[in-house]
Amino acid sequence: FYLGHGLVVPLVWVVTVFTQFGVDVLFAALGSELFPTSQRSTASSLRTIVATVSVAAGLALEGSLHAVFGSHGEAIAAMSLVALASPFVLLWLVPETSGLPLEEIAPDLD
């Protein structure tokens, strides 16, 4: 996105925006399924805290990479390479929940 030229840039931006909206919905739904009802609020708060800390860490990392690459675009492009590993991490760590009743996925811990 930062290294593109011409018509490719707005097209990639549109795909990025729609993908982000989809991911937000998926994370909210998955977060609701993986935790028992009594713990969903706490889990939602923890997800928000992790997201906030991650954004701050990403900004700090981009600043450090800017010193190495000399350009914000190249620093952000280098950081985006980490996203290529995310599908494999998700497949490894996130359990499959389709077809399972909620009681089996996240039983209440009374």
N, C-alpha and C positions, 0 to 999 in steps of 0.2 A: 504494500500500500504506500509506504513512504518512499519507495524507490521506483515506483511506477510512473508512467508517462501517458498523457493523452486520455482517451476515453476509458482506459482500463481503471483509472483511479476512482471515478464515481461509481462504476459498476461494482468494484470490489467493496466500496464503502456501503452500498445498498445491501449486498450480500452479508457483510459484516453486521450491519444493524439488525437485519432480520434474524440472523443466526443468534445474536445476543439475546433478542427477545425470546426466542425459542429455548435457549439454554436457561434463562431465568425461570421460565415456566417449568421446565423439566427439573431443575434443582429444587424448586418449591414443592413440587409434587413428590419427588423422591424423598426429600426431607420429611414430608408428612408421613410417608409410608414406612420409613425405616425406624421410627421411634414410637414407643408406646404413647398413647394419648396423654398420660400424666407427665411425660417428659418432652412433648413437642415444643412447648414454649421455650424451655431451656435450650433445646437443640437449635431452634430458630435464632435465639439470641447469640449462641455460640457461633453459628454460621455467619452472622452479621459481624461479630468481633473478628473472626478470622479473615473475612473479606476486607475489613477496614485495615487491619494490620498488614495484610498482603498488598493492598494498594500503596500503603506507606513504604513498605519494603521495596516494591517495584519502582517507585519514584526514586528512592535512594540508589537502587541498583542502576537505573537508567542514568542518573547523574554520574556515577562511577564509570559506566561504559561510555558516556559522552567524552570523558577525559581520555579514554583509550582510543575511540574511533574518531573523535573530533566532529561528530555530527549527531544530532538527535535522531534523524531518520535511520542512520546505520545502527545506532545503539538500540533503537526500538526493534529494528529488523532482527538484530542478533538475539534480543530477548525473546522474540516471537518463536524462535526455533524450539524453545522448551515446549511450546504448545503441541509440537508434533508427537511428543511422548505421552500427552495426556490421555488419548483414547486407550492406550495400553495400561496405564495406571488405573483408569476407571474399570476396565475389564477385569483387572486383577483384584481390586479392592472392593468394588461395589457389588453386592449380591443381586442376583436376578430375582425379581419379585412378581413377575407376571404369572397369573393363574393361581397365586397363593392367597388364602384368606388373610386379612389384616391381623387376626389373632395369632396366626402362625409366623408372620413376618416380624411383628413387634408385640409380643405378649406383655400385658401389664405386669409390673413388678410390685405387687401388693405385699 
